[in-house]
């Protein structure tokens, strides 16, 4: 038993070293592309640097035969993107309290979400069940599908979500306004909601009566996917920093809209089918609890 535990620990240490090397090289690739294309339009620089980093992570996914290596990219990539806008000529960077506030909120979200991934990650032997399903369905075409659907598509969506950071962090002299207060409340509330939901679900799964309870406690009793709701809410909160301060950038709303469509059109339906197939009591849960937006649960019918 002790030998097995020791092997498991060594395996996890090696896995973490692979992750650190992969993301370090991805960051170096992004910086290299950014320097090479420094004369190009700033948005093109960010997009192509983001693509280069994604390709590096994809290469490591292929080498380790595990697409879950990409999972933390969603919460890691926005921080260097924000730093790029903050340090560009024309931005007053960290000298602007509004910039510090926005960047601080982004870092709180990124640290919490990445930390949640790290707590649940069990090493290179573990891969998300969704990726395994895709591999069974696509066979020899799995890696092209993995690049386009598991790696590139989320990168594009996060890039779109980060469009709000372009005006919010690259300007000069912008001051706080009343809508910023709402933006702070929404983003902080989203992080708190998402974090609370994750903690409650971990506790629920550790409970002895886990398999006998049809409705989880807390936030999960008013929404079947409160963690997804919190994630979508965060990106809308980030967008709220834009409309009053930079009305000409109204179009960056495509970011939170695209992320909303991802969760409503793909992530939630896929998770619902998986849970319905694996848990016979899930149908009762579906009938009683709101699918996305937290709302009062329906009462159980008494016959």
GIZIUR-V488647 format. One record per residue. N is the residue number from 1. RES is the residue in one small letter. SS is DSSP state (~ for helix, > for strand, _ for the rest). PHI is phi in degrees with one decimal (none if undefined). PSI is psi in whole degrees, 0 to 359 (* if undefined). Layout:
n={N,N}
res={RES,RES}
ss={SS,SS}
phi={PHI,PHI}
psi={PSI,PSI}
This chain:
n={1,2,3,4,5,6,7,8,9,10,11,12,13,14,15,16,17,18,19,20,21,22,23,24,25,26,27,28,29,30,31,32,33,34,35,36,37,38,39,40,41,42,43,44,45,46,47,48,49,50,51,52,53,54,55,56,57,58,59,60,61,62,63,64,65,66,67,68,69,70,71,72,73,74,75,76,77,78,79,80,81,82,83,84,85,86,87,88,89,90,91,92,93,94,95,96,97,98,99,100,101,102,103,104,105,106,107,108,109,110,111,112,113,114,115,116,117,118,119,120,121,122,123,124,125,126,127,128,129,130,131,132,133,134,135,136,137,138,139,140,141,142,143,144,145,146,147,148,149,150,151,152,153,154,155,156,157,158,159,160,161,162,163,164,165,166,167,168,169,170,171,172,173,174,175,176,177,178,179,180,181,182,183,184,185,186,187,188,189,190,191,192,193,194,195,196,197,198,199,200,201,202,203,204,205,206,207,208,209,210,211,212,213,214,215,216,217,218,219,220,221,222,223,224,225,226,227,228,229,230,231,232,233,234,235,236,237,238,239,240,241,242,243,244,245,246,247,248,249,250,251,252,253,254,255,256,257,258,259,260,261,262,263,264,265,266,267,268,269,270,271,272,273,274,275,276,277,278,279,280,281,282,283,284,285,286,287,288,289,290,291,292,293,294,295,296,297,298,299,300,301,302,303}
res={x,x,x,x,x,x,x,x,x,x,x,x,x,x,x,x,x,x,x,x,x,x,x,x,x,x,x,x,x,x,x,x,x,x,x,x,x,x,x,x,x,x,x,x,x,x,x,x,x,x,x,x,x,x,x,x,x,x,x,x,x,x,x,x,x,x,x,x,x,x,x,x,x,x,x,x,x,x,x,x,x,x,x,x,x,x,x,x,x,x,x,x,x,x,x,x,x,x,x,x,x,x,x,x,x,x,x,x,x,x,x,x,x,x,x,x,x,x,x,x,x,x,x,x,x,x,x,x,x,x,x,x,x,x,x,x,x,x,x,x,x,x,x,x,x,x,x,x,x,x,x,x,x,x,x,x,x,x,x,x,x,x,x,x,x,x,x,x,x,x,x,x,x,x,x,x,x,x,x,x,x,x,x,x,x,x,x,x,x,x,x,x,x,x,x,x,x,x,x,x,x,x,x,x,x,x,x,x,x,x,x,x,x,x,x,x,x,x,x,x,x,x,x,x,x,x,x,x,x,x,x,x,x,x,x,x,x,x,x,x,x,x,x,x,x,x,x,x,x,x,x,x,x,x,x,x,x,x,x,x,x,x,x,x,x,x,x,x,x,x,x,x,x,x,x,x,x,x,x,x,x,x,x,x,x,x,x,x,x,x,x,x,x,x,x,x,x,x,x,x,x,x,x}
ss={_,~,~,~,~,~,~,~,~,~,~,~,~,~,~,~,~,~,~,~,~,~,~,~,~,~,~,~,~,~,~,~,~,~,~,~,_,_,_,_,_,~,~,~,~,~,~,~,~,~,~,~,~,~,~,~,~,~,~,~,~,~,~,~,_,_,~,~,~,~,_,_,~,~,~,~,~,~,~,~,~,~,~,~,~,~,~,_,_,_,_,_,~,~,~,_,~,~,~,~,~,~,~,~,~,~,~,~,~,~,~,~,~,~,~,~,~,~,~,~,_,_,_,_,_,_,_,_,~,~,~,~,~,~,~,~,~,~,~,~,~,~,~,~,~,~,~,~,~,~,~,~,~,~,~,~,~,~,~,~,~,_,~,~,~,~,~,~,~,~,_,_,_,_,_,_,_,~,~,~,~,~,~,~,~,~,~,~,~,~,~,~,~,~,~,~,~,~,~,~,~,~,~,~,~,~,_,_,_,~,~,~,_,_,_,_,_,~,~,~,~,_,_,_,_,~,~,~,~,~,~,~,~,~,~,~,~,~,~,_,_,_,_,_,_,_,~,~,~,~,~,~,~,~,~,~,~,~,~,~,~,~,~,~,~,~,~,~,~,~,~,~,~,~,~,~,~,~,_,_,_,~,~,~,~,~,~,~,_,_,_,_,_,_,_,_,_,_,_,_,_,_,_}
phi={none,-66.6,-62.9,-63.1,-64.2,-63.4,-62.9,-62.9,-67.2,-62.2,-61.5,-69.3,-63.1,-61.7,-60.9,-65.5,-63.4,-63.0,-62.3,-62.5,-63.5,-60.4,-75.9,-66.6,-65.4,-63.0,-63.9,-64.2,-63.4,-63.3,-64.1,-61.5,-64.5,-61.6,-68.4,-63.4,-102.5,-59.5,-87.1,-76.0,-55.9,-54.4,-66.6,-67.9,-60.3,-62.8,-62.8,-74.2,-65.5,-61.4,-63.8,-61.6,-63.4,-63.7,-62.3,-62.4,-63.8,-61.6,-59.1,-68.0,-62.0,-66.5,-60.5,-87.8,55.6,-151.3,-71.9,-66.5,-59.8,-79.7,-50.7,-72.7,-58.8,-53.7,-97.5,-88.0,-59.8,-60.5,-67.2,-64.6,-62.0,-63.0,-63.3,-60.8,-66.4,-67.9,-100.6,-74.5,-58.5,106.3,-97.5,-88.5,50.8,-77.9,-76.6,-97.4,-58.0,-64.1,-62.9,-61.1,-62.1,-64.1,-64.5,-62.7,-63.5,-62.2,-67.5,-60.1,-61.6,-64.5,-65.0,-67.4,-69.4,-67.1,-62.8,-64.7,-62.6,-63.2,-63.9,-94.7,-73.2,-114.0,105.2,-70.7,-77.2,-102.7,-136.4,-53.2,-60.6,-66.5,-69.2,-64.8,-62.8,-62.6,-64.1,-64.3,-79.5,-102.7,59.9,-66.5,-89.0,-58.6,-68.4,-60.3,-65.9,-61.4,-62.1,-73.7,-95.8,-93.8,-102.7,-71.5,-59.8,-61.8,-60.6,-63.1,-64.7,-66.0,-58.6,-64.6,-62.6,-79.6,-57.8,-63.2,-73.0,-58.9,-70.9,-65.1,-116.3,-99.2,-90.9,-137.1,78.9,-69.3,-117.2,-68.3,-130.8,-65.4,-69.5,-61.9,-61.7,-64.3,-61.3,-64.1,-62.6,-68.5,-67.0,-65.9,-61.9,-65.6,-63.3,-64.5,-63.7,-64.9,-66.4,-63.2,-61.3,-64.7,-63.9,-62.4,-69.1,-62.6,-65.7,-62.8,-71.3,-87.1,-69.5,-60.5,-96.3,-50.8,-78.7,-100.3,-99.7,-84.8,-125.6,-65.0,-83.0,66.1,-61.2,-73.4,-90.3,-121.4,-154.3,-76.0,-140.7,-66.4,-67.3,-66.4,-60.7,-63.6,-64.5,-63.5,-61.3,-60.4,-67.6,-68.9,-63.6,-62.5,-63.8,-64.7,-75.4,-97.4,-54.2,-79.5,-75.2,-138.0,-60.0,-69.1,-100.9,-55.4,-69.0,-69.5,-63.0,-60.3,-64.5,-64.2,-64.9,-64.6,-68.8,-60.7,-64.8,-58.4,-72.3,-73.7,-95.2,-130.4,-60.8,-69.2,-57.3,-64.4,-66.0,-62.5,-63.7,-64.5,-70.1,-63.9,-73.2,-94.9,-133.0,-57.7,-83.5,-66.5,-60.2,-65.2,-60.7,-62.6,-70.5,-99.2,-121.1,-55.8,-73.1,-138.0,-72.2,-57.1,-155.0,-59.7,-71.6,-74.2,-72.2,-71.5,-70.8,-103.0,-94.9}
psi={318,320,318,319,319,318,319,320,317,319,319,323,316,318,317,323,321,316,314,315,315,313,333,313,324,318,319,320,318,316,318,315,319,319,318,323,23,338,351,166,138,321,325,322,312,314,315,325,320,318,318,317,321,319,319,314,322,318,317,327,318,315,317,354,44,106,346,348,336,341,315,352,324,318,348,317,321,333,308,330,315,319,325,312,324,329,4,150,135,340,140,12,226,358,346,118,327,318,317,319,311,314,322,317,320,318,322,314,314,317,318,315,319,321,322,320,315,323,327,346,132,15,182,347,345,133,143,135,332,321,323,320,317,321,319,325,330,340,238,341,8,313,321,320,320,317,313,317,324,329,302,316,311,325,316,317,317,321,316,319,326,356,329,335,338,298,325,331,348,1,187,135,6,140,163,143,178,328,333,325,316,320,319,315,319,313,315,318,323,315,317,317,313,318,318,318,317,317,314,322,321,318,321,318,339,349,143,328,24,312,350,352,126,338,117,161,176,222,332,351,353,353,136,344,62,332,319,320,317,321,314,319,323,315,328,323,320,320,327,347,352,312,314,320,325,71,336,345,29,331,347,358,344,335,297,331,316,320,322,315,324,311,319,326,341,299,311,311,320,315,322,316,319,315,323,323,328,346,107,331,358,332,320,319,318,321,332,335,139,142,328,291,126,131,164,129,152,143,147,132,135,120,*}
